[in-house]
Amino acid sequence: MTSKPNYGGLDLLKFLVAFLVIANHTSPFVSFSPQLDFLLSGVLTRIAVPIFFMSTGFFYFRKWTGDPLRDNKALYGYLKKIGKLYFTAILIYIPLNVYTGYFTKEFTLYFLLKDIVFDGTFYHLWYLPALMLGIMVTSFLYEKMPMPFVLAAAASLYIIGLLGDSYYGLVAGTGISQMYDVMFHVFDYTRNGLFYAPVYLALGALAARKQTFQTNPIINGILFMVSLDLMLIEGIFLHYAGIPRHDSMYIFALPASYFLFQWAFSWKGKSNKRFREWRVWIYLLHPIAIVLVRGAAKTVHLERLLIMNSLLHFVTVCLVSIVMAAAAARIYGFPLKKRWRKSASPKEIA
């Protein structure tokens, strides 16, 4: 008889990697060592979103029944709840969109639709449409194919995405790049719900089906560290070779995030509702925290301390994000926690 999985470790992991997202947007070490900051902000932080997607895939497909009617109902329910959260986030960021000049004379209906479907209406909101599109793609594959073919199809999409992202330099100037030029008129990055999300959602589904988190935690820890080292080497090589168009997608991010995800199941701790609620709001609200910290620093003339000192800037943004997340969770509540009892739970969002 196997013991009940420990989801407290996974809650903790997802809470911690939310701060890697903030690190990606604040560059904590840039004022001390641009090289070290690149390793953190340009490479290491790229395991955060894969963990979120993988967790969603794990909890979502753990409840897959094989009954098309029930599974489709669960899918539509999931999309509806994520759609409501996305709509809320879009509304929250309209003032900042106005402030940053989003609604300029170049703004068109096509521009808006492209952002809503693929890129997000603010720079971090791409995650929510990517989650919605990715779960639709992965659910289709999961329903129609055996698991090995699901993984192969999702990996093929990821490879296409790699060549439009960190490995773009390999095809730039060739006939293949013309295909990407066409795609980049539809979306800005291949880091989206079509090419990026499905493979991580599928890996989460694999973990749910195989219960592979029961693997020796020491092995998972070692494999994570080895994969992470290889990912750092990959990032360094690509950066100095000038290959990336963007730096969101790495080959070794796949094993690094997967083994970290598996390892987290062995971490001690109780499942934490607060971590789950705050984590989502930290992700959604941290760009506002960045603006508030920078604005406050300029108002009280502490730019040298709170802006120019990148590490202190990062820490301050994290603290403000936590306070805002706690307030949002208390005032607004977690939008999905009460309604998606049969088809989802708070664990399944980010």
Secondary structure, DSSP 8 states (H G I E B T S, - for coil): -------HHHHHHHHHHHHHHHHHHH-TTTTT-HHHHIIIIIIGGGGHHHHHHHHHHHHHHHT--S-HHHHHHHHHHHHHHHHHHHHHHHHHTHHHHHHTT-SSTT--HHHHHHIIIII-SSTTTTHHHHHHHHHHHHHHHHHHS-HHHHHHHHHHHHHHHHHTTTTGGGTTTSHHHHHHHHHTTT-S-S-STTTTHHHHHHHHHHHHHH-GGGS-HHHHHHHHHHHHHHHHHHHHHHHHHT--SSSS--STHHHHHHHHHHHHTTS-----HHHHHHHHHHHHHHHHHHHHHHHHHHHTT-HHHHTSSHHHHHHHHHHHHHHHHHHHHHHT--TTTTT-TTT--GGG--
